[in-house]
């Protein structure tokens, strides 16, 4: 089959090397705006990729700190019981009873309380 | 260093000019043969190759890097067919394949080769575009039957037969011309 091969070498474009080189250079020239655009895009993506790991590490640290702070705050809120005004003022038990019932103390109540304090 | 197509494609995607030039140098001959098989005129084939390579670069993200060559040659063929149609419309008549020698810087020095090229292109004129493509890829570019079949979507046996028919037709035309001359 190879013996049947036609000699098509006169159609070989590289028999004119100068013309061929001009063609190659012409194609690369015509492609240069697209190549420049691609190089710029690749460079930008590369920069972002370089920043990716430090940025992720920083984000992880921030997340850790935020989580810890949040957990601590919640714990504080849950452990501390609510503080009422009467407790803060250290009001005695009989007086707290009058306040709770919303009534004025009678004379006997006052004698009882004062007597208790004197004792 | 001979880098595989897929490596060059990846580098060209990132705007590497050397890689793109590598792809051009590796595939330009086949692209030229495909364009020439459709258009018949070397300078038209060169224009089509330039457009096709630039277009391929613009669409480079869409191709699987391992399938670059057949993809590129499809772009070349489609462009060549499109240009052929434009020529037909412009000239309002069928484009004759093989319009003869192109302009040259030094016509005298290349006269013999030019005459041979004219004879060959005229002899290939009656072939179909597919026959010319098979003939040029095999006998000029040295492609194997299998490779041509993969590119053109033909069975290997069909490629062989197409090649056989094309060669026979060209030889008959060249023989007839020689008889006329003597």
HADDOCK unambig.tbl for C-alpha pairs under 7 A between the chains (distance, minus, plus):
assign (segid A and resid 5 and name CA) (segid B and resid 139 and name CA) 5.77 0.50 0.50
assign (segid A and resid 6 and name CA) (segid B and resid 139 and name CA) 6.08 0.50 0.50
assign (segid A and resid 6 and name CA) (segid B and resid 167 and name CA) 6.98 0.50 0.50
assign (segid A and resid 8 and name CA) (segid B and resid 139 and name CA) 6.68 0.50 0.50
assign (segid A and resid 8 and name CA) (segid B and resid 140 and name CA) 5.65 0.50 0.50
assign (segid A and resid 9 and name CA) (segid B and resid 140 and name CA) 6.61 0.50 0.50
assign (segid A and resid 10 and name CA) (segid B and resid 113 and name CA) 5.74 0.50 0.50
assign (segid A and resid 10 and name CA) (segid B and resid 116 and name CA) 6.19 0.50 0.50
assign (segid A and resid 10 and name CA) (segid B and resid 117 and name CA) 5.16 0.50 0.50
assign (segid A and resid 11 and name CA) (segid B and resid 117 and name CA) 5.87 0.50 0.50
assign (segid A and resid 12 and name CA) (segid B and resid 140 and name CA) 6.98 0.50 0.50
assign (segid A and resid 24 and name CA) (segid B and resid 24 and name CA) 6.91 0.50 0.50
assign (segid A and resid 27 and name CA) (segid B and resid 50 and name CA) 5.07 0.50 0.50
assign (segid A and resid 28 and name CA) (segid B and resid 21 and name CA) 6.29 0.50 0.50
assign (segid A and resid 30 and name CA) (segid B and resid 54 and name CA) 6.80 0.50 0.50
assign (segid A and resid 31 and name CA) (segid B and resid 54 and name CA) 5.29 0.50 0.50
assign (segid A and resid 34 and name CA) (segid B and resid 58 and name CA) 6.76 0.50 0.50
assign (segid A and resid 35 and name CA) (segid B and resid 15 and name CA) 4.30 0.50 0.50
assign (segid A and resid 35 and name CA) (segid B and resid 16 and name CA) 6.77 0.50 0.50
assign (segid A and resid 35 and name CA) (segid B and resid 17 and name CA) 6.46 0.50 0.50
assign (segid A and resid 36 and name CA) (segid B and resid 15 and name CA) 6.12 0.50 0.50
assign (segid A and resid 38 and name CA) (segid B and resid 13 and name CA) 6.61 0.50 0.50
assign (segid A and resid 38 and name CA) (segid B and resid 14 and name CA) 5.44 0.50 0.50
assign (segid A and resid 38 and name CA) (segid B and resid 15 and name CA) 4.54 0.50 0.50
assign (segid A and resid 39 and name CA) (segid B and resid 14 and name CA) 5.32 0.50 0.50
assign (segid A and resid 39 and name CA) (segid B and resid 15 and name CA) 4.16 0.50 0.50
assign (segid A and resid 39 and name CA) (segid B and resid 16 and name CA) 6.89 0.50 0.50
assign (segid A and resid 42 and name CA) (segid B and resid 14 and name CA) 5.39 0.50 0.50
